[in-house]
Amino acid sequence: MSYTLVLFSTFIVLLLMGSPIAVALGVSAMATFLVADQDLSSIVQIAFNSVNSFPIMALPAFVLAGALMEGAGISRRLVHIAEAMTGKISGGLAISTTLACVFFGAISGSGPATTAAIGMLMIPAMIRNNYDPRYAGATTATAGGIGIIIPPSIPMVIYGVTAQVSITKMFVAGVVPGLLIASTLVLTHYLYCRNKGLQASPEVLATHNLKKAVRDGVWAILAPLIILGGIYSGFFTPTESAIVAIFYTLFIGLFVYKELTLKGIMRSLETCSWLTGRVLIIMFTAYAFGRLLVQYKIPEVIASSILSLTTEPVIIWALVIAFLLFIGMFMETLAIIMLVTPVLLPVMISLGVDPIHFGIILVCCCAVGFSTPPLGENLFIASGISDVSLEELSLKAIPFCLAMLAAIIVLAIFPQLVLTLPNLFGFK
């Protein structure tokens, strides 16, 4: 218990002093190592383990694919399709950002990669059209979380392996929840911008009607179709699809759209290095912090305490969702899935909850975690692009996180929304 006190007290004190999140996580973990008389050299091994993972290896590949798609014109065409769909709707660019994240999520399978690819296009566009930079960054960060709900999804692969359930069934089950959360965010943006006169730019309205945007972006639309088709057919894994996305983008950018230049490729590599490095540093310190949480069995204690309070499914769902959102503030998504699945899944199954249903709720809660500090990987990426502090973005993202939470509660109460589609098509 004393080590737990050192861990959290050091972390809170550093945050109150204004220390960067990465420093607070790393120093608090190091202080606990020292108090517990553990070998500090093991932190190096933790750093290696935090990046020595097949799914995590997909992160730089997806970020590179997203950066290349910007230079190749694919992301721009996907965004134009999203913009053409919104027309003169209030909050048009914010709604377009959400729709673009849905399209790109079907390519990347990664929240940070989706945030990076769409954010580099939409955040500057929103700022140029008089959107508050804080709002622009928060919009992209929260919508980027849809990237792990819309298939393909790396966290769903990890859950499928951990829980020994069908990954294909998880992918299909994620379609309706992803669209529901996206629709909830769209409605929130519409209500927020309704009386603010914030719409799509005049240039977009004048030159990009839906028919023209779709015709111009047909090769961009084919990207997610090819990637998902390859995954569902078993031709390649979701992680390998990141490499497929890179080569597809290079081919389209060089030989079809002919917009990708050597300078653009080099700029994409630079962007990939900067964004990936920033996220991996956070992941390393968070992984060390999470390692100590596991070592002192803090999540198990919290989970046991929650489940000992009641046997009422609705109340347990509320407590489980609250618990997942809490640890999502401190731990990396893959670590959360691998940690809580063996602890919570047997209990949820004993209450009659389908493993696929629980897995989707777990992934959706992790999607919210991308936009909640101190870990909030999407917030770090959006902060770098919008040049707005993490604290300001975090405050601006609260209404959108609450909107996502409302959709998650609906999904928990009505499991048919999750299970109907995979059961309808008989996926095993």
N, C-alpha and C positions, 0 to 999 in steps of 0.2 A: 504493500500500500504506500510506503514511503517513496518508493521509486516512481510510482504513478503520480504522486504529489509533486515530485521534482520535475517530471516530464511536463505536466500541465501548467504548473506555476511558472516555470521558466518560459514556456511558450507564451503564456498570457502576459507576463511582465514585458517580454521583448516586443510583443504586439503593441502594448500600451506605450512603449517608448518610441514607437514609430518605425521599428525594424522591418525590413522587407520580409515578406512571407517566407521565402526560401531560407533566409538567415534564421528566422525564428524557429522554423521546423528543424533545421540542421543543428543549431546550437542547443536547442532543448534536448534533442536526441543525444548529442555528444555529452551534454551535462549528465544525463541519466546513465550513459555508458560509464562515465568516470565515477559517479557515486556508487554504481553497482560493481565497480572494479572489474569491468569487462575490457577486453583487449580492443583498443581503438582501431587497430589494424583491420578488425572485422568490418569496419565501416566501408573499407575499400571493397571488400567482398560483396557487401550490400549494394554498393554502387554498381558493381558489375552485374549482379543479379537483377537489378532494377531495369537494365537495358538488354540483358541477355535472354530475351524471350522472343519466340517466333512471332506471336501477334504484335508485340511492341515494335518489332523490326519493320512492320508495315507502316508505322507512323511516318518516318521520313519519306518512304516511297509514296504514300498518299499525299503528303504535303508537297513533294516534288511534282506529283501528277497535277495537283491543284494549281501550283505555280506555273507549270507548263501550259495548262489549259487556259490560263490568262493570256500568255504570250501567243498561243495558237488560235485564240479567238473562240474557243469552245465555251468557256465560262461566260464570256460576254454574250454569246448567243443564247445560252440557257437563261441568263438574267433578262435578256430582251423578251424571251417568251414569257417569263414570269411577269415582267412589266406590262406586256401587252394584255395579259390576262386580267390585270387589275384596273387598267384604263384610268378613269378619273375618280376612282374610289378614294375617299379620305385616307391618308396614310399610305398612299399607293406604293411609295418606295420601301416603306417598312414591311408592307404586305408582300411586295415583290421579293424582298430579302428572305422572308420565311418560305415562300414558294421555291425560290432558288435553292435554299438549303435542303428542301425535300428532294429536288431533282439531283443535286450534287450528292446527297446522302446515299442515293442509289448507286453512286460511283465509288465513294470513299469508304463507307463503313466506319468512319472515324469522326468524332465530334470536333476535336481540334483541327483536323484537316479540312472539314467542311467550313469551320469558322474562318480559317486562313484563306481558303480559296474564294469564298463568297465575300468575306470581309474586305479583301483587297480591292474588290470592285465596288461593293455597295456602300461601304462606310464613307469613302470620299464622295461618292455620288450623292448620298444623303446630306452630307455637310455642305456641298455646293448648292443644294436646293433648300437651304435654310433649316435643316433639321439640327437639333441640338446634338453636338458631338457625343455627349454622354448617352443620349437616347439612341443614336446610331450605333454606338459600340455595344450597348446593352441589348439592342434588338438582334444584332448579329450573334452575340455570345449565347443568348438563350435559344435562338433558332438553330444554332449550330449543334445543339444537343440532339436534335432530331436525326443527325447523322448516324447515331448508334441505334436508333429505333427502326428507321426505314432500312430494310435489307439491301445489301449484305451488311452484317454487323459483327465486328470482331468480338465485342462482349457477349453476344449471343452464342458465338462459337465456344467461348470459354465456359459459359454456363452449360451448354450442351454437353461438353466433355466432363465437366465437374459433376453435373446432375445425372449424367448418362441418359439424356433424352435426345430426340431427333433434332439435329441442327436445322434441317430443312423445314421441319414443322415449326421451329422457333422463328425462322425467317418469315414464313407465311403468316404466322400469328402476329408478327410485328407490323404488318401492313396497316390494319385498321387502327391500332393504337397510334402509330406514327401520323396517320392522316388526322385522327381526332385531336392530337396535341397540336398539330400544325393549324387546324381549323380554330382551335381555342386561342392560339396566339394571333391569328389573323383577326378574329373578332375583337380581341383586346386592343390591337393596334388601331382598328377602325374606330372603336369607342374613344380611344385616347386622342386620336387626331381629328375627330369629327368636326370640331369647332376651331381648329387651328389652321385650316387652309393648306394643309400639307398633302400634296398629291404627287403623282408622277410628273416628271419634268415635261415642259412643253415640247421639247425635241423628241422625247419618247412618244408622246401622244401623236405627234405629227408624222413620224416616219416609221413607227413600228406597230402596225396593226397585227392582230394575232395570226392571220393567214400568212402574211409576209414573214413574220418572225419564225413561224414553224417551218416554212419553206427554206428560209435562210439557215435555220439551225437543225436541219434534219440529221446531219452527221453528229452534231452535239447530242441530240436525243438518242441516237443509236449507241452512244457510249455506255449508258447504264443498262440498256437492253443486252448488249454483248456481254457485259460483265456479269449481270445476273443470270443470263442464259448459260454462260460457262460454269457458274457456280452450281446452279440447279441441275445441270447435266452431269456434274461431277468431273468436268474437264480440268478445272483448277480450283484451288482452295480460295477462301476469301483473302487470305494474306497474299497469295500468289496473284490475285486479281489486281493488286496494287501495281505490280510490274506490268501486267497486261494493260492497265490504264495508262502507264507511262509510254509504252510502245505505241499504243493506239493514238495517244495524243501527239506523239512525235510524227507519226505517219500522216495524220490528218492535218497537223499544223504545217508540215513541210511540203506535202504533195497535193493536198486537197484545197485547204484554205490559203496555203502559201503565205501565212502571216508570221510563222515562227522563224526568227532569225538567230544567228549565233549569239548576238548580243542578248536576245531574249532568253536563250538557253542558259547563258552565264548568269543573267539576273535571276532566273528561276533557281539555279543551284545556290546562289547567294542567299536568296529568301529562304530556301529549304534549310540551309545551315543555321541561319539566324533563328528561325522559329522553332526548329527541332531542338537546337541547343538550349534555347530558353525553357522549353517544356521539359526536356530531359533533366535539367538541373532541378526543377521543381519536383519531378518524379523521383529523383534520387533522394532528396531530403524528405519528401513525403513517405517514400518507401522505408527509410530508416525509422521515421516516426511510427509508421504503421507496424513495422517489425516489432517495436517495443510494445505496442498495443497488444499484438498477438502473444508476445512472450509472457506478458503479465495477465493474459486472458481477460482483458477488459471487455472486448465485445461479447465473449461468452457469458460473462457475469451480467452485462446489461441485458442480453437476450434472455437469459434465464429469469432475470427479475421481471422482465416484461411478460413473459409467458406464464409466470406463476401468479399473476394478478387476476386472470380471468380465463374462462374457456369460451366466452362469447366471440364468435368469428369476426363480427363487425368491429368490436373493440380491439381484438388482436390485430386485425388488419390496420387499424388506425395507429396502434402502437408500433407495429412493424414498419409501416411507412415512415413514421416519425423517426424511428431508430435508423433506418436506411438513409434518410435525408441528413441526419446528424453525422453519421460516420462518413457520408459522402462529402462533407465539408473538410475532412482531414485525410482521407485515403484515396488512392488511385483506383479507378474503376475496376481494373482486372483483379487487384488485391481484394477489393470488397466482395466481388463475386466468388472468388476462391475461398474467402474467409467465411462468409455468412451462409453460403449454400449448404455446407455440411451441418451447420448449426440449426438453421431455421427450416430448411426444406422438410426434414422428417416430421417436425411439429406441424407444419402447414398441411402436409399430406394426411396426418392423423386427424386433422379437422375437415378433411374432404376437399382440400384445395388441389386442383390439377397442377402438376409440376410445370407445365407450359405456362399456365396462368401466373403462377408465382414468378417464374423466370422473366416474363414480360414486365411485370410490376417492378421487379428488381432492376432490370435494365432501364426502365423509365425513370426510376428514382436516381439511378446513376447519371442519367441525362441531365437531371436538375442539378446534380452535384458539379457538373462542368461549369455552372454559372454561380456557384456559391463559394465565397472565400472560406478558409484561406487557400485551399488548393486550387479550385476554379480554373482549370487550364484554359477554357475558352475565354475567360475574363482576361487572362494574361495576354493572349493573342490579340483580342479586340483592343485591349489597352495600348499595346504597341502600335497597332494600325491607326487608332483614332487619336493617339497622343493625349489620352485622358487617364487620370490616376485610377488605380485599382479600386480605391475606396469610393470614388464618385461613381464608377461603373457598377459597383456592387449595390449601392443604394438605388440606382436607376433600374437595375435588373429585378428588384424585388417584386413589382407588380406582375411581371412576366413569369417569374418563378412560381408565384401564387396561382397564376392561370394554368401553368403546367400541372401544379399540384391538384387543382380542381379536376383536371382531366384524368389524372392518375386515380383519384378517389372514385370517379365514375367507372373506370376500368376495373377497379377492385370490387366494386359493388355488383357490377354486371359482367361476369366472366364470359357471357356469350359473345361480347364484343371482341374478345381475344380468341375464343376457341371455335367459333362458328366457321370461319374461313378454312382453317386447316382440316377440321372434321368434315366439312362439305366436300372437299376434294380428296379426302382419304389419305392424306400424307402420313407416312409412318415415321 
